[in-house]
Amino acid sequence: MRPAIPGLAEHGFDVDTYAAALRLEDHLVSLGRRVPAPGRSTVVVVGAGITGIEVAAEMPARLLDLGGCGALYTEAGIAR
């Protein structure tokens, strides 16, 4: 069950089911086709369980593979 947060239904994704994961993948692929813009590859992962940690760890490389923004910037500097 999703909380009633404005914009969550329209802009949020989960990976709780195969269909939901495919919806996220379709969205990520569409990002790679868009004109580069600030925030285009910005992702917020909510959840510190195994799945949330895996998504957070894999997302930067996935975005780069799909034509996302250049380097990954972290508090420590450029990671890639």
FIGUTOR-717221 format. One record per residue (C-alpha): chain; x, y, z; residue number from 1; residue in one letter. Coordinates in steps of 0.02 Angstrom, whole numbers, plus 50000, padded with zeros to 5 digits. Layout:
# residues N
NODE   unit       X       Y       Z   pos   code
NODE      A       X       Y       Z   NUM      A
...
//
This chain:
# residues 80
NODE   unit       X       Y       Z   pos   code
NODE      A   50000   50000   50000     1      M
NODE      A   50069   50170   49950     2      R
NODE      A   50052   50319   50065     3      P
NODE      A   49950   50469   50006     4      A
NODE      A   50098   50577   49955     5      I
NODE      A   50061   50704   49818     6      P
NODE      A   50144   50651   49654     7      G
NODE      A   50194   50477   49713     8      L
NODE      A   50069   50385   49603     9      A
NODE      A   50123   50484   49448    10      E
NODE      A   50310   50490   49478    11      H
NODE      A   50352   50346   49595    12      G
NODE      A   50407   50171   49550    13      F
NODE      A   50425   50009   49645    14      D
NODE      A   50498   49840   49604    15      V
NODE      A   50378   49736   49707    16      D
NODE      A   50315   49639   49556    17      T
NODE      A   50384   49593   49387    18      Y
NODE      A   50258   49709   49303    19      A
NODE      A   50312   49853   49415    20      A
NODE      A   50496   49820   49377    21      A
NODE      A   50457   49823   49190    22      L
NODE      A   50369   49991   49213    23      R
NODE      A   50527   50059   49296    24      L
NODE      A   50637   49988   49158    25      E
NODE      A   50528   50067   49024    26      D
NODE      A   50544   50234   49113    27      H
NODE      A   50734   50218   49128    28      L
NODE      A   50748   50178   48942    29      V
NODE      A   50642   50330   48901    30      S
NODE      A   50758   50441   49005    31      L
NODE      A   50904   50392   48892    32      G
NODE      A   50807   50457   48742    33      R
NODE      A   50772   50628   48817    34      R
NODE      A   50873   50785   48794    35      V
NODE      A   51000   50802   48934    36      P
NODE      A   50935   50916   49071    37      A
NODE      A   50974   50949   49254    38      P
NODE      A   50892   50818   49361    39      G
NODE      A   50856   50699   49218    40      R
NODE      A   50955   50561   49302    41      S
NODE      A   50911   50606   49481    42      T
NODE      A   50845   50458   49580    43      V
NODE      A   50783   50446   49759    44      V
NODE      A   50777   50271   49832    45      V
NODE      A   50665   50250   49983    46      V
NODE      A   50691   50092   50082    47      G
NODE      A   50842   50018   50167    48      A
NODE      A   50798   49836   50146    49      G
NODE      A   50893   49719   50032    50      I
NODE      A   50795   49775   49878    51      T
NODE      A   50817   49960   49914    52      G
NODE      A   51003   49938   49941    53      I
NODE      A   51020   49840   49779    54      E
NODE      A   50922   49971   49680    55      V
NODE      A   51028   50111   49754    56      A
NODE      A   51189   50017   49713    57      A
NODE      A   51141   49970   49535    58      E
NODE      A   51048   50127   49479    59      M
NODE      A   51198   50239   49438    60      P
NODE      A   51274   50112   49319    61      A
NODE      A   51105   50074   49241    62      R
NODE      A   51073   50258   49207    63      L
NODE      A   51245   50278   49128    64      L
NODE      A   51216   50123   49020    65      D
NODE      A   51054   50200   48957    66      L
NODE      A   51131   50367   48913    67      G
NODE      A   51109   50454   49078    68      G
NODE      A   51214   50600   49134    69      C
NODE      A   51403   50583   49128    70      G
NODE      A   51488   50554   49294    71      A
NODE      A   51413   50504   49458    72      L
NODE      A   51447   50637   49587    73      Y
NODE      A   51449   50593   49770    74      T
NODE      A   51496   50686   49928    75      E
NODE      A   51669   50610   49911    76      A
NODE      A   51690   50671   49731    77      G
NODE      A   51673   50591   49561    78      I
NODE      A   51643   50405   49575    79      A
NODE      A   51641   50367   49388    80      R
//
